[in-house]
């Protein structure tokens, strides 16, 4: 049960990233193919997986940064000791 707590959201992020990457690559590749007569759109699946994995990496990095910020006492910036005000 504990594994599902992390696996399901991670899979959801990868799938959403895949759908976005595949759709953009197929759309842009289709325009390029029509204009230049190439076959760029056939690589849409690889682009989708790459985008999905990048989305997962970005999500994990953001989660780690937010967790570290909360663990260190919040996200408020502290003034340096030499900047206490006029004096």
ROSE-933463 format. One record per atom (N, C-alpha, C): residue number from 1; atom name; x, y, z. Coordinates in Angstrom, 2 decimals. Example, Ala and Ser with C-alpha at 12.3 -4.5 7.8 and 13.67 -1.06 7.14 Angstrom:
1, N, 13.19, -5.69, 7.80
1, CA, 12.30, -4.50, 7.80
1, C, 13.20, -3.30, 7.80
2, N, 12.85, -2.25, 7.08
2, CA, 13.67, -1.06, 7.14
2, C, 12.90, 0.03, 7.87
REM end
This chain:
1, N, 0.82, -1.20, 0.00
1, CA, 0.00, 0.00, 0.00
1, C, 0.86, 1.26, 0.00
2, N, 1.99, 1.20, 0.72
2, CA, 2.86, 2.37, 0.81
2, C, 3.48, 2.71, -0.55
3, N, 3.76, 1.68, -1.35
3, CA, 4.35, 1.90, -2.66
3, C, 3.38, 2.66, -3.57
4, N, 2.11, 2.35, -3.47
4, CA, 1.11, 3.02, -4.29
4, C, 1.01, 4.51, -3.99
5, N, 1.36, 4.89, -2.78
5, CA, 1.32, 6.29, -2.39
5, C, 2.25, 7.14, -3.27
6, N, 3.37, 6.56, -3.68
6, CA, 4.32, 7.26, -4.53
6, C, 4.20, 6.86, -6.00
7, N, 3.84, 5.63, -6.27
7, CA, 3.82, 5.13, -7.65
7, C, 2.69, 5.74, -8.48
8, N, 1.53, 5.87, -7.90
8, CA, 0.38, 6.38, -8.68
8, C, 0.57, 7.84, -9.08
9, N, 0.95, 8.75, -8.17
9, CA, 1.19, 10.14, -8.63
9, C, 2.36, 10.24, -9.60
10, N, 3.40, 9.43, -9.40
10, CA, 4.54, 9.47, -10.33
10, C, 4.12, 9.01, -11.72
11, N, 3.33, 7.95, -11.79
11, CA, 2.86, 7.46, -13.08
11, C, 1.95, 8.49, -13.74
12, N, 1.13, 9.16, -12.96
12, CA, 0.25, 10.19, -13.50
12, C, 1.05, 11.34, -14.10
13, N, 2.11, 11.76, -13.41
13, CA, 2.96, 12.84, -13.93
13, C, 3.63, 12.41, -15.23
14, N, 4.13, 11.17, -15.29
14, CA, 4.79, 10.68, -16.50
14, C, 3.79, 10.61, -17.65
15, N, 2.59, 10.13, -17.38
15, CA, 1.58, 10.00, -18.45
15, C, 1.16, 11.37, -18.97
16, N, 0.95, 12.33, -18.08
16, CA, 0.58, 13.68, -18.53
16, C, 1.72, 14.30, -19.35
17, N, 2.95, 14.12, -18.89
17, CA, 4.09, 14.61, -19.65
17, C, 4.21, 13.93, -21.00
18, N, 3.93, 12.62, -21.03
18, CA, 3.96, 11.88, -22.29
18, C, 2.92, 12.41, -23.27
19, N, 1.72, 12.63, -22.79
19, CA, 0.64, 13.11, -23.67
19, C, 0.99, 14.49, -24.24
20, N, 1.51, 15.37, -23.39
20, CA, 1.87, 16.71, -23.85
20, C, 3.02, 16.64, -24.85
21, N, 4.07, 15.89, -24.52
21, CA, 5.22, 15.79, -25.42
21, C, 4.89, 15.13, -26.74
22, N, 4.12, 14.05, -26.68
22, CA, 3.74, 13.35, -27.91
22, C, 2.86, 14.24, -28.78
23, N, 1.91, 14.92, -28.16
23, CA, 1.02, 15.79, -28.94
23, C, 1.76, 16.95, -29.59
24, N, 2.66, 17.60, -28.84
24, CA, 3.41, 18.71, -29.41
24, C, 4.35, 18.24, -30.52
25, N, 5.03, 17.12, -30.29
25, CA, 5.96, 16.62, -31.31
25, C, 5.21, 16.21, -32.58
26, N, 4.07, 15.54, -32.42
26, CA, 3.30, 15.13, -33.59
26, C, 2.76, 16.34, -34.34
27, N, 2.32, 17.36, -33.61
27, CA, 1.79, 18.56, -34.25
27, C, 2.89, 19.33, -34.99
28, N, 3.98, 19.61, -34.28
28, CA, 5.07, 20.35, -34.91
28, C, 5.73, 19.50, -36.01
29, N, 5.91, 18.20, -35.72
29, CA, 6.49, 17.32, -36.73
29, C, 5.63, 17.20, -37.97
30, N, 4.32, 17.22, -37.78
30, CA, 3.42, 17.16, -38.93
30, C, 3.55, 18.40, -39.81
31, N, 3.74, 19.56, -39.18
31, CA, 3.93, 20.78, -39.97
31, C, 5.26, 20.75, -40.69
32, N, 6.30, 20.27, -40.02
32, CA, 7.62, 20.20, -40.64
32, C, 7.61, 19.17, -41.78
33, N, 6.96, 18.04, -41.54
33, CA, 6.88, 17.01, -42.58
33, C, 6.16, 17.52, -43.83
34, N, 5.10, 18.28, -43.61
34, CA, 4.35, 18.80, -44.75
34, C, 5.16, 19.83, -45.52
35, N, 5.96, 20.61, -44.80
35, CA, 6.72, 21.67, -45.45
35, C, 7.99, 21.19, -46.13
36, N, 8.68, 20.24, -45.50
36, CA, 9.99, 19.83, -46.02
36, C, 10.02, 18.41, -46.55
37, N, 8.98, 17.65, -46.34
37, CA, 8.94, 16.27, -46.83
37, C, 9.81, 15.33, -46.02
38, N, 9.95, 15.57, -44.74
38, CA, 10.75, 14.71, -43.89
38, C, 9.84, 13.76, -43.11
39, N, 10.41, 12.96, -42.24
39, CA, 9.61, 12.05, -41.41
39, C, 9.94, 12.26, -39.93
40, N, 9.79, 13.49, -39.46
40, CA, 10.10, 13.83, -38.08
40, C, 8.99, 13.36, -37.14
41, N, 7.75, 13.33, -37.61
41, CA, 6.62, 13.01, -36.75
41, C, 6.66, 11.57, -36.25
42, N, 7.42, 10.70, -36.88
42, CA, 7.47, 9.30, -36.45
42, C, 8.21, 9.14, -35.12
43, N, 8.96, 10.11, -34.70
43, CA, 9.68, 10.04, -33.43
43, C, 8.88, 10.63, -32.28
44, N, 7.59, 10.77, -32.44
44, CA, 6.76, 11.40, -31.40
44, C, 6.71, 10.56, -30.13
45, N, 6.76, 9.25, -30.24
45, CA, 6.69, 8.43, -29.04
45, C, 7.93, 8.61, -28.16
46, N, 9.10, 8.65, -28.76
46, CA, 10.33, 8.87, -27.99
46, C, 10.31, 10.25, -27.34
47, N, 9.83, 11.23, -28.06
47, CA, 9.74, 12.59, -27.51
47, C, 8.74, 12.62, -26.35
48, N, 7.65, 11.87, -26.46
48, CA, 6.67, 11.82, -25.39
48, C, 7.24, 11.21, -24.12
49, N, 7.97, 10.10, -24.26
49, CA, 8.59, 9.48, -23.07
49, C, 9.63, 10.39, -22.46
50, N, 10.41, 11.05, -23.30
50, CA, 11.41, 11.99, -22.77
50, C, 10.76, 13.13, -22.01
51, N, 9.69, 13.66, -22.54
51, CA, 8.98, 14.75, -21.87
51, C, 8.36, 14.27, -20.56
52, N, 7.83, 13.06, -20.56
52, CA, 7.25, 12.50, -19.34
52, C, 8.29, 12.31, -18.25
53, N, 9.47, 11.82, -18.61
53, CA, 10.52, 11.62, -17.62
53, C, 11.07, 12.95, -17.12
54, N, 11.17, 13.94, -18.02
54, CA, 11.59, 15.27, -17.58
54, C, 10.57, 15.90, -16.63
55, N, 9.30, 15.68, -16.91
55, CA, 8.25, 16.20, -16.01
55, C, 8.35, 15.53, -14.64
56, N, 8.64, 14.22, -14.62
56, CA, 8.79, 13.53, -13.34
56, C, 10.01, 14.06, -12.58
57, N, 11.12, 14.26, -13.29
57, CA, 12.33, 14.78, -12.63
57, C, 12.08, 16.18, -12.07
58, N, 11.39, 17.03, -12.83
58, CA, 11.10, 18.38, -12.35
58, C, 10.17, 18.36, -11.15
59, N, 9.20, 17.46, -11.15
59, CA, 8.27, 17.36, -10.03
59, C, 8.98, 16.87, -8.76
60, N, 9.86, 15.89, -8.92
60, CA, 10.60, 15.38, -7.76
60, C, 11.52, 16.47, -7.21
61, N, 12.19, 17.19, -8.10
61, CA, 13.08, 18.27, -7.64
61, C, 12.29, 19.35, -6.90
62, N, 11.15, 19.73, -7.43
62, CA, 10.32, 20.73, -6.77
62, C, 9.85, 20.25, -5.40
63, N, 9.45, 18.98, -5.31
63, CA, 8.99, 18.44, -4.04
63, C, 10.12, 18.42, -3.01
64, N, 11.32, 18.05, -3.44
64, CA, 12.46, 18.02, -2.52
64, C, 12.80, 19.43, -2.05
65, N, 12.80, 20.40, -2.97
65, CA, 13.10, 21.78, -2.58
65, C, 12.07, 22.33, -1.60
66, N, 10.80, 22.06, -1.85
66, CA, 9.76, 22.53, -0.94
66, C, 9.87, 21.86, 0.43
67, N, 10.20, 20.59, 0.43
67, CA, 10.35, 19.89, 1.71
67, C, 11.54, 20.44, 2.50
68, N, 12.64, 20.72, 1.81
68, CA, 13.80, 21.29, 2.50
68, C, 13.49, 22.68, 3.04
69, N, 12.75, 23.46, 2.27
69, CA, 12.41, 24.82, 2.71
69, C, 11.53, 24.77, 3.95
70, N, 10.57, 23.87, 3.97
70, CA, 9.70, 23.75, 5.14
70, C, 10.46, 23.22, 6.34
71, N, 11.41, 22.32, 6.12
71, CA, 12.17, 21.74, 7.23
71, C, 13.14, 22.76, 7.85
72, N, 13.54, 23.74, 7.05
72, CA, 14.50, 24.72, 7.56
72, C, 13.82, 25.90, 8.25
73, N, 12.55, 25.84, 8.46
73, CA, 11.88, 26.90, 9.20
73, C, 11.12, 27.87, 8.33
74, N, 10.73, 27.48, 7.17
74, CA, 9.92, 28.34, 6.32
74, C, 10.70, 28.95, 5.18
75, N, 9.98, 29.64, 4.34
75, CA, 10.60, 30.20, 3.16
75, C, 10.93, 31.67, 3.27
76, N, 10.77, 32.23, 4.46
76, CA, 11.03, 33.66, 4.62
76, C, 12.52, 33.94, 4.53
77, N, 12.86, 34.99, 3.84
77, CA, 14.27, 35.38, 3.75
77, C, 14.64, 36.14, 5.01
78, N, 15.79, 35.83, 5.53
78, CA, 16.26, 36.51, 6.73
78, C, 17.27, 37.57, 6.34
79, N, 17.25, 38.64, 7.10
79, CA, 18.22, 39.71, 6.84
79, C, 19.58, 39.30, 7.38
80, N, 20.63, 39.69, 6.71
80, CA, 21.95, 39.40, 7.25
80, C, 22.19, 40.21, 8.52
81, N, 23.08, 39.77, 9.40
81, CA, 23.29, 40.44, 10.68
81, C, 23.76, 41.88, 10.52
82, N, 24.45, 42.20, 9.45
82, CA, 24.96, 43.57, 9.28
82, C, 23.90, 44.53, 8.74
83, N, 22.71, 44.02, 8.42
83, CA, 21.67, 44.84, 7.84
83, C, 20.47, 44.94, 8.79
84, N, 20.73, 45.30, 10.05
84, CA, 19.67, 45.40, 11.03
84, C, 18.90, 46.72, 10.95
85, N, 19.37, 47.61, 10.22
85, CA, 18.69, 48.88, 10.09
85, C, 19.67, 50.03, 10.30
86, N, 19.13, 51.24, 10.47
86, CA, 20.02, 52.39, 10.64
86, C, 20.77, 52.32, 11.98
87, N, 21.95, 52.78, 11.95
87, CA, 22.65, 52.75, 13.21
87, C, 24.04, 53.04, 13.05
REM end
